[in-house]
């Protein structure tokens, strides 16, 4: 279904509101009007005195909402999606109009914060006192800067687990739903599901998406997953593909960071300059992303699993008393010294790998490219993607998945990347998912009690997957 490209805002408002019942219409008219007035203001349309003084909505103020032309374009796109797919429930409309809006006016890094980020990029697990020494300041100042980076740039330091080490396997179902109604039904199923399912991500069109499963690498686990995948396809999807994740890599480049302006800079032409025709023999000369290739299971107990989950959720800087409390909930009493030793073992065994995540200034959108290609092409794409400022790469059995933050001022980047990757030798297909919404399943600690340490296997219950 094609979305109309130049429909007047007032007509668009009326069409959306006309489909709602009287109660929802009264609730939604203030929000939709605020969004519409914001778009008009950014587009430079003159507002009447009545429009300027229009009552603000608690979730969105047309006069105070931050963001530039990109935010206005994004909101207009969402309004047209609501109209095209005839969404008629207020809660879904609220989600569409208020969730993860791109903000264009993100402040640039200070020089010291840029130095901190550069050091964290080299070693995300670096202790605060060493980090302070490297940037020439005090641990107290570093703590303050880290808190501000967490607040202003969504900085997260975490340990990504090697699922294979914990007798788990990671698979992704890439899908397209039968209709917007089937998407909503899928959301309800996912939200109410308990067990080993992980994350549901939906594209902006609310029809495409991915579901990530992380489940026991045991015969009954594979059997249950195959049954679940078939059921999902029959119930919700017109098409679906299953791929297995074999490792995770990350590259945050500071090559394009200009310390004189304290800002990142990337032009659309950078994509055309990316050397996709590099010979495989030259891979070692390219910037190398950091990451972990999934290996083989190792011996672990319930405490190891809980601590690995804690390192993933809270990062290396979380306090030991929190971890003590987490273990005590599961009937495990360890001293802080024992907890520290177990965490050191997890890192030494490469069961967890330190990583950093943040929102790059001026980069407003997450894009996911699912690439189906040969192993050689996957290795090359992974290496040369390091030329971009922010890339997360999942190595899969059918190619790779790239998560890229898109520069706010170049919509051409998406098309250029798809074209460039698609023309690479060994690539058979490229699928784009522009992140819109995600649903996180229960934390892994909720299944920690299913681990049998003595037999080194998982107890799987009916409906877990």
C-alpha positions in Angstrom: 0.0 0.0 0.0 1.5 3.3 -1.0 1.5 6.3 1.3 0.3 9.6 -0.1 3.2 12.0 -0.3 1.6 15.5 -0.3 -1.6 15.4 1.8 -2.5 18.6 3.6 -2.0 18.3 7.4 -5.5 19.4 8.3 -7.1 16.8 6.0 -4.7 14.1 7.4 -5.8 15.1 11.0 -9.5 14.8 10.2 -9.1 11.4 8.4 -7.2 10.0 11.4 -9.6 11.3 14.0 -12.7 10.2 12.0 -11.8 6.6 12.5 -11.7 6.8 16.3 -14.6 6.4 18.7 -15.7 9.5 20.5 -13.7 8.9 23.7 -10.4 8.2 21.8 -11.1 11.1 19.5 -11.4 13.5 22.4 -8.1 12.1 23.8 -6.2 12.1 20.6 -7.2 15.5 19.0 -4.9 17.5 21.3 -1.9 15.2 20.7 -2.3 15.1 16.9 -3.0 18.8 16.7 0.2 19.5 18.7 2.2 17.3 16.4 0.6 19.0 13.3 1.4 22.5 14.7 5.0 21.5 15.4 5.4 20.3 11.8 3.9 23.5 10.4 6.2 25.6 12.6 9.3 23.7 11.5 8.2 24.0 7.9 8.0 27.7 8.2 4.2 28.0 7.8 2.7 31.0 9.7 0.7 30.1 12.8 -2.4 32.1 13.8 -2.6 33.5 17.3 -5.1 30.7 18.2 -2.7 28.1 16.9 0.3 29.6 18.8 -1.7 29.4 22.0 -3.2 26.0 21.4 -3.3 23.9 24.6 -0.2 21.7 24.8 -0.5 17.9 25.3 1.5 16.4 28.3 3.3 14.1 25.9 4.1 16.6 23.2 4.3 20.4 23.2 4.2 22.0 19.8 6.0 25.1 21.2 8.6 23.4 23.3 9.4 20.1 21.4 13.0 20.0 20.4 14.2 18.9 17.0 14.5 20.2 13.5 13.4 19.4 10.0 14.3 15.7 10.4 12.0 15.3 13.4 9.2 17.1 11.5 9.7 14.8 8.5 9.7 11.8 10.8 6.5 12.8 12.5 4.8 13.5 9.2 5.8 10.0 8.0 4.3 8.5 11.1 1.0 10.4 10.7 0.8 9.1 7.1 1.4 5.6 8.4 -1.4 5.9 10.9 -3.7 7.1 8.2 -2.6 4.5 5.6 -3.0 1.5 7.9 -6.1 3.0 9.5 -4.9 2.7 13.1 -8.0 3.3 15.3 -6.8 2.6 18.8 -5.5 5.5 20.8 -2.6 3.7 22.6 -1.1 2.6 19.3 -1.3 6.1 17.9 0.3 7.5 21.1 3.2 5.0 20.7 3.6 5.9 17.0 3.8 9.6 17.7 5.8 9.8 20.9 8.3 6.9 20.9 12.0 7.3 20.1 11.7 10.6 18.3 15.0 11.8 16.6 16.4 14.9 18.2 18.6 16.9 15.8 20.1 19.4 18.2 22.3 17.0 20.2 25.2 18.8 21.9 28.7 18.0 20.7 31.2 16.3 23.0 33.6 18.4 25.1 37.2 17.7 24.4 37.6 15.8 27.7 34.5 13.8 27.1 35.7 12.9 23.6 39.0 11.7 25.2 37.0 9.6 27.7 35.0 8.0 24.9 38.1 7.3 22.9 39.7 5.5 25.9 36.4 3.6 26.6 36.3 2.6 22.9 39.8 1.0 23.3 38.8 -0.7 26.6 35.2 -0.4 27.8 36.1 -2.3 31.0 38.9 0.2 32.1 38.6 1.1 35.8 37.7 4.7 36.6 41.0 5.5 38.3 43.0 4.4 35.2 40.6 6.2 32.9 41.1 9.4 34.9 44.8 9.1 34.7 44.8 8.6 31.0 42.7 11.8 30.3 44.5 13.8 33.0 41.8 14.4 35.5 40.4 13.0 38.8 38.2 9.9 39.3 35.5 12.2 40.7 35.5 14.3 37.5 35.4 11.1 35.3 32.4 9.9 37.3 30.6 13.2 36.7 31.4 13.1 33.0 30.3 9.5 32.7 27.0 10.4 34.3 26.5 13.2 31.9 27.4 11.0 28.9 24.9 8.4 30.1 22.2 11.1 30.3 23.0 13.1 27.2 24.3 10.5 24.8 22.7 7.3 26.1 26.2 5.9 26.9 26.2 2.3 28.1 29.1 0.1 29.1 28.1 -3.6 29.1 29.5 -7.1 28.7 28.0 -9.0 25.8 27.8 -12.7 26.6 29.0 -15.5 24.3 25.7 -17.5 24.3 27.5 -20.6 23.2 29.6 -20.7 26.3 26.4 -20.9 28.3 25.0 -23.8 26.3 22.6 -21.4 24.4 22.1 -20.7 20.7 21.0 -17.4 19.2 18.6 -17.4 16.2 16.8 -14.5 14.4 13.6 -14.8 12.5 13.3 -12.1 9.8 9.6 -11.7 8.9 6.9 -9.8 7.1 3.4 -9.9 8.7 0.2 -10.6 6.8 -1.3 -7.3 7.9 -1.1 -4.5 10.5 -3.7 -6.4 12.5 -1.4 -9.5 12.6 1.4 -7.3 13.7 -0.7 -6.2 16.7 -1.6 -9.8 17.5 2.1 -10.7 17.3 3.0 -7.9 19.8 0.4 -9.2 22.3 1.8 -12.7 22.0 5.4 -11.5 22.5 4.5 -9.3 25.5 2.7 -12.1 27.3 5.3 -14.8 26.5 7.7 -16.1 29.1 10.7 -18.2 28.6 13.7 -18.0 26.3 12.4 -15.6 23.7 14.5 -12.4 23.6 13.6 -9.3 21.5 11.0 -8.3 19.0 11.9 -5.4 16.7 9.5 -3.7 14.2 10.2 -1.6 11.2 8.7 1.9 10.7 6.1 0.3 8.4 4.9 -2.0 11.2 4.9 -5.0 8.9 8.5 -6.0 8.8 10.7 -7.0 11.8 12.8 -9.5 13.6 12.4 -11.8 16.6 15.6 -12.8 18.4 15.6 -16.1 20.3 18.3 -17.3 22.7 17.4 -20.9 23.8 19.1 -24.0 25.1 21.4 -25.7 22.5 19.8 -29.1 23.2 17.7 -31.5 21.1 14.5 -30.6 22.8 15.3 -26.9 22.5 15.9 -27.2 18.7 12.7 -29.2 18.3 10.7 -26.7 20.3 12.2 -23.7 18.4 11.4 -25.3 15.0 7.8 -25.9 16.1 7.5 -22.3 17.3 9.0 -20.8 14.1 6.5 -22.8 12.0 3.6 -21.7 14.3 4.6 -18.0 14.0 4.9 -18.3 10.3 1.4 -19.9 9.9 -0.2 -17.5 12.3 1.3 -14.1 11.5 3.8 -14.1 8.5 3.6 -14.0 4.8 7.3 -14.7 4.6 10.0 -15.5 7.2 13.7 -16.6 7.2 15.7 -18.0 10.1 19.4 -17.2 10.6 21.8 -18.2 13.4 24.1 -15.7 15.1 27.7 -16.8 15.4 29.3 -13.7 17.0 29.1 -10.0 17.6 31.4 -7.1 16.7 31.4 -3.4 17.2 33.2 -0.4 15.8 32.9 3.1 17.0 35.2 5.3 14.9 36.7 8.6 16.0 38.4 9.1 12.6 35.7 11.6 11.6 35.6 13.4 14.9 36.9 17.0 14.6 38.3 18.2 17.9 38.4 21.8 16.7 34.6 21.8 16.3 33.9 19.0 18.9 31.6 17.3 16.4 31.3 14.3 14.0 31.2 15.0 10.3 30.2 12.6 7.6 29.1 13.3 4.1 27.1 11.2 1.7 30.1 10.8 -0.5 31.9 8.8 2.2 29.9 5.7 1.2 31.1 5.9 -2.4 34.6 6.0 -1.2 34.3 2.9 1.0 36.6 0.3 -0.7 34.2 -2.6 -1.1 36.4 -4.0 -3.8 39.3 -4.6 -1.4 41.1 -7.8 -1.9 40.7 -10.3 1.0 44.5 -10.3 1.4 44.3 -6.6 2.4 41.8 -7.2 5.3 44.6 -6.9 7.9 45.3 -3.4 6.7 41.7 -2.3 7.5 40.5 -1.0 10.9 39.5 -4.0 12.9 36.2 -4.0 14.8 36.2 -5.3 18.4 34.1 -8.3 19.2 33.7 -11.9 20.1 33.2 -15.0 17.9 31.0 -17.5 19.6 32.9 -20.7 20.6 32.2 -23.8 22.7 30.3 -24.4 26.0 32.3 -24.2 29.2 31.5 -25.4 32.8 29.5 -22.8 34.7 27.1 -22.7 37.7 24.0 -20.6 38.3 26.0 -17.8 40.0 28.2 -17.5 36.8 25.0 -17.2 34.7 23.5 -14.6 37.0 26.7 -12.5 37.1 27.0 -12.6 33.3 23.5 -11.4 33.0 24.3 -8.6 35.5 27.3 -7.5 33.5 25.2 -7.4 30.4 22.4 -5.3 32.0 24.3 -3.0 34.4 27.9 -3.1 33.0 31.2 -3.4 34.8 30.7 -0.4 37.0 27.7 -1.7 39.0 28.3 -2.1 42.7 29.1 -5.5 44.2 26.4 -5.1 46.9 23.8 -5.1 44.0 25.2 -8.3 42.7 25.2 -9.8 46.2 21.5 -9.0 46.5 20.9 -10.5 43.0 22.5 -13.8 44.0 20.8 -13.8 47.4 17.4 -13.7 45.6 18.3 -17.0 44.1 19.6 -18.5 47.4 23.3 -17.9 46.7 25.5 -16.2 49.4 28.9 -15.0 48.1 31.3 -12.5 49.5 32.3 -9.5 47.3 35.7 -11.0 46.8 34.2 -14.3 45.5 31.9 -12.3 43.1 35.0 -10.4 41.8 36.9 -13.6 41.2 34.0 -15.2 39.3 33.6 -12.1 37.1 37.4 -12.2 36.4 37.0 -15.9 35.3 34.1 -15.0 33.0 36.3 -12.4 31.3 39.3 -14.7 31.2 37.2 -17.5 29.7 35.8 -15.0 27.2 32.3 -15.9 28.3 31.6 -12.1 28.3 33.1 -9.3 26.2 33.1 -5.6 27.1 31.4 -3.2 24.7 30.3 0.4 24.5 27.1 1.9 23.1 26.1 5.6 22.6 24.1 8.0 20.5 26.4 9.8 18.1 25.7 13.6 17.9 23.8 14.4 14.7 23.0 10.7 14.0 19.3 10.2 14.4 18.2 6.7 13.2 19.2 3.1 13.7 19.2 1.0 10.6 19.5 -2.8 10.4 20.8 -4.4 7.2 20.3 -8.1 7.0 22.8 -9.3 4.5 22.7 -12.7 2.9 26.1 -13.5 1.5 29.1 -15.9 1.4 31.5 -16.1 4.5 34.2 -14.2 2.5 31.9 -11.4 1.6 30.7 -11.2 5.2 34.2 -10.9 6.5 34.9 -8.1 4.1 31.7 -6.2 4.8 32.4 -6.5 8.5 35.9 -5.1 8.1 35.1 -2.2 5.8 32.0 -1.2 7.8 34.6 0.1 10.3 34.9 3.2 8.1 31.6 4.4 9.4 31.3 6.1 12.8 29.1 3.6 14.5 28.5 -0.1 13.4 27.3 -3.1 15.3 27.8 -6.4 13.4 26.2 -9.8 14.0 28.1 -12.6 12.2 25.5 -15.1 11.0 25.4 -18.5 9.3 24.0 -16.8 6.2 26.0 -13.6 6.2 25.7 -10.7 8.7 23.4 -8.2 10.2 24.7 -4.5 10.4 23.2 -2.0 12.8 24.3 1.5 11.7 23.5 4.9 13.1 22.5 7.2 10.2 23.7 10.8 9.9 20.8 13.1 10.3 21.6 15.2 7.2 22.0 12.5 4.6 19.0 10.4 3.6 21.0 9.2 0.6 23.2 7.1 2.9 20.7 4.3 3.2 20.3 3.8 -0.6 24.0 4.1 -1.2 24.8 1.5 1.5 22.3 -1.0 0.1 23.5 -0.5 -3.4 27.1 -0.7 -2.4 26.7 -3.9 -0.3 24.3 -5.5 -2.8 26.9 -5.2 -5.6 29.6 -6.8 -3.5 30.6 -10.2 -4.9 29.1 -13.1 -3.0 26.0 -11.0 -1.8 22.6 -12.5 -2.7 20.2 -10.3 -0.9 20.0 -7.2 1.4 17.0 -6.3 3.6 16.6 -3.1 5.5 14.9 -2.6 8.8 14.5 0.9 10.0 14.1 0.7 13.8 10.8 1.8 15.1 9.8 -0.1 18.2 11.3 -3.0 20.2 9.9 -5.2 22.9 12.3 -6.7 25.5 11.4 -10.0 26.9 12.0 -11.0 30.6 15.6 -10.8 31.7 17.6 -14.0 31.5 17.9 -14.1 35.2 14.2 -15.3 35.1 15.4 -18.6 33.7 18.5 -19.0 35.8 16.9 -21.5 38.1 16.4 -23.8 35.1 20.2 -24.5 34.9 21.3 -27.9 36.3 24.9 -27.3 37.4 25.6 -31.0 38.1 24.4 -32.3 34.7 25.4 -29.1 32.8 22.1 -28.7 30.9 18.9 -26.7 30.9 15.5 -27.8 32.1 13.1 -26.8 29.3 9.4 -26.6 29.9 6.5 -26.7 27.4 6.0 -23.3 25.9 9.4 -21.9 26.9 10.3 -21.1 23.3 
